[in-house]
């Protein structure tokens, strides 16, 4: 496991129980990410985004942004940039300029939901049944979680809940995903990292070709250069690239995120969480293979098992 870097939620030692809890939290996070993430590039969603007026070449990234940020769109692009963390500020501002009226964002969320139901029925119908069965208990857990400091999660939780049981389960998983994401970014920024520097570290930790991840998220060349400067100033990069200290920090950030999420799954129940993993992992592999086809094998990094250690 990575170094603790003095975070207060480390207890100074790791017991067998805490090790098992951490491993389960890390394991289930991949299924949570995949349950949601495959839709970002799904042709059914992209076609619907085009029908709502997005140009074909930008329908996938901008449609994803519009659908995901719909609960907070009225707060404007600066709020969305802050909430999303790693997504290009330029792309987010461009979407707001293009749509002009924030009331249009809700249609993108509805279009995504239609594509989720359609896609799950086509690709992994049995998984839809799993999500439907898990929905009531997952929502109980979501309602128990603290929203303090977790703006995107809180906005999503406040939305009307779908009547369709499959979609209700998917939205509950999505709420947990955003809770984890809000928690993750709180840890990231506590280390003085902005979106570019964080993406550079993430990219190196995954072992991707240099700067692939930030560029895939629309990071500008100016922001990318600034991100490298920031990392060098922090001693996390040098002229050869990200240093071992940078990799250690990125690993520790991931471990800390998984640790923060342990109580989520303790509320759900260890046995239920294990059962969800076992039921979700085979269909999530099918959905991840969809991402490989529709986007590429580097996309959806939260679902990939390329971590150096755990």
N, C-alpha and C positions, 0 to 999 in steps of 0.2 A: 504494500500500500504506500502511496505517496506521503511525503512529509506533511505534518499538520500545519506548519506555518503559524502556530500559536492561536488557531481559531478556538473560541470558547466552547464550542460544542464537542471538541475532542476531550476524552476523559483521561488522557495520558497513558492509556493502555487499551489493548484490544482483547476482549474475551472471545471464547468460541461462539457464544450467543451473539455478540455484537458483530463478529465476522460473518456469521450466517445471515444476520439481518441486513448487513450492508450488501452482501452478495445477492440477496433476494431483491433488494431495492434496485440494484443495478440491473439485474436480470429483467424485472418487470418493466423498467423504464424503456427498454428496447421495444417491447410489445406495445406500450402506450404510444411511443413515437410512431411506430409503423402503422398502428390502427388509424392514426390521424393523417400521417404524412403522405401516404400514397396518393391521396386525392389532389395534392398540389399540382401534379402533372398529368392527371388522368384525362384522356381525350374527351370523355363525357362532360367533365367540368370545363375544360378549355373551350369546347364548342359552345357551351352555354354562355361563357364569358364573352365570346365573340358575338353571340346573338344580342348581348347587352351593349355592344358598341365598341369593345376593345379591338384594336388592330390585331391581326393574326399573329404577327411576330412578337407582340407583347402580351398576348392574352394569358399565357401561363403565369409569368411572374406578377403581372399587375392584377390579374384576377385573384390570385392567391392573396395578395396584399389586401385587396378590397374586401374579400370574403372574411378574412381573419380579423381585420380591424373594424369591421362593421359596428360592433358594440361601443367603440370609442371614437368613431369617425367624426362625430359632432364636435369633439374636442380639438380637431384640426391636425394637420400633418406633424407639427412638433411633438404632440403627445404620442402619436403613433410611432414616430422615430424613436422616442425615448422608450416606449414599451417594447418595440421589436428588437432593439439592441444591435443586431448584426446586419440588418437589411439596409441597403443603400438609401441614405437620406434623399439623394437625387431622384431615385425611382419613386419613393413615397411622395415627394413633392410633385413629381410629374403626374402621378396618378390623380392627386387631388386637383391639380390644374386641369387635367383632361376631363374628369367627371364634373368638375365645377360645383355641383350640388351634392352635399353630403347625404341627402335623402336617398341617393341612388345606391349607396353602399349596401343597404339591406337587400336589394335585389340580387346582389352577388352572393351574399350569404345564403339566400334561399336557393339560388342556382347550385351552389356547392352542395347543399343538403340534398337536393334532388339527385345529383350525381353520386353522392355517397350511397344513398339507398339503392340506386340502379347498379352501381359498381359492385357493392357487396353482394347483391343478388346474383350478379353475373359471374363474379370471380370466386367468391367464398361464401356461398349461401348458408352453410352450417355455422360460420362465424357470426352471421347476423343473428342467429338463434342464441348464440352465446352472449352477445352484447345485449340482446333483449332481456334475457334472463338475469343478467348482472345489473341491469340499469337501476332498479329500485335501491339496491344496497349501495351501489356506487354513488348515487345521488345523496344517500344518507351521509356517506363519508364526505362528499363535496360540501355539504351544508355544515359539517362540523369543522371544516378547516378555517384557519384564520385568514382573513383577507388583508390584514394590515401590511402595507407595503407592497401588496400584490394587486396592482391596478387592473391589469388585463384580465387576470383570473376573476377578480371581483365583478368587473363589468360583464364578463361572460356568464358568470353564475347568476347574475340578476336578469338575464334574458328569459323570455317565456320558454318553457321546456316543451320539446316536441311531443306530440301525442303518439306518433309512430314509435313503437317500442324499440325497434332496431336503431332508429335515429336518436332516440332518447339515450340508449346505451353509448352510442358513438359520442354524443355531446358530453356525457358524463366523463368519459375517458379524455375528451378534449379539454374539459375543465381541469382535470388533474394534470394534464400535460402543460397547460398554461400556468398552473400553480408551481410546477417544477421549473418552468422557464423563468417566471418572475423571481423565484428563489435563486436560480442560477445566476441571473444578471446582477442580483444584489451582491453575490459573492465576487463576481467578476469586477464590478466597479469598485469594490472595496480594496482592490489591488491596483487601482489607478489605471485600469485598462478601458479604452473606448472600443467602438465597434471594430475598427480596423486592426488594432493591436490584438484584440481578443481573437479575431478570425485568423490572423497570422499564426498565433500560438496554437489554435485548434488545428489548423492545417498541418503544422509541423508535427503535432502529437499524433495525428492520423497517418502521417507518412505520405501525404499527397505531394504531388509535384509542387514546386515553390509557388505560393500565392494563388493556387487554384481556388481554394475555398472563398477567400474574400472577393476575388474577381467574379466567381459564380453568383455572388450576392450583390453584385453591382457596385462594389467599392471603387471609388474613383482613384486614378493614379496619384492625385495629390494626397488623398486620405491614406492611401497605401504607403506612400513615402513617409507621411507623418507617423503612421503606425510603427514602421520600422525604426524611426528616430526615437519614438517613445520607448520601444522595447530595448534599444541600445542604452538609452539613458537609465533604464531600470536594471541594467545588467542581465537582461533576458535574451539578448541577441548581440551578435558581433558581425564583423564583415563577412563571416562564413555562413551566417544564418542564425536561426534560433539556437541558443545554448542549451546545455543539459539542465541548467537551472530553469530555463523557460519551459522545457518539457516537464520537469518535476512540478513546477507551479501549475501547469495546465492539468496534469494528472491529479494534483491535490485539489484543484477546483472541482473536478468531476467527482472525486470521492466525497468532498464536502457537500456537493449537491445531492448525491445519493444518500448521505447521512441525514440531511434535512428531510428527505422524503421517507425515511423509515417510519415515522409516526403515521403517515398516510396509510401505509399498508398494514401497520399494526391495527389501525382502526378497522380496516377491511377484514383483517384476520389472516394469520399466516397460512392456515390451511386453504382458505378461499383464494389467497394470492397465488399460492402454488398451483392450485387448480386452474386459475385464470391463465397463468403462464403456460401450463400444459395444453390448455384448450386453444390459446391464442397463437402460440408460436408456429404451428404448422400453417394456418391460414396467413399469418403475418409474413411467412417466408414467401408465400404466393404473391402477396401484395408487394413485398420488396422486389421480387422479380419483375413485377409490373413497373416499378420505378426504374429498374435497370433498362427496361425497354423504352419507356416513355421519356426518361430524362438522361440516365447514364449511371454507371456503376459507382461513381463518387458521390452522387446525390443521396440525400437522406442520411447524413453521417451519424445521426443519433441512433439509427437502426443497425449500423455496421459494428462488427465485433473486431475492430482493428486496434483496440486499446493496447498499450504496451504492457500494462499490468493492472491488477485490481486487488 
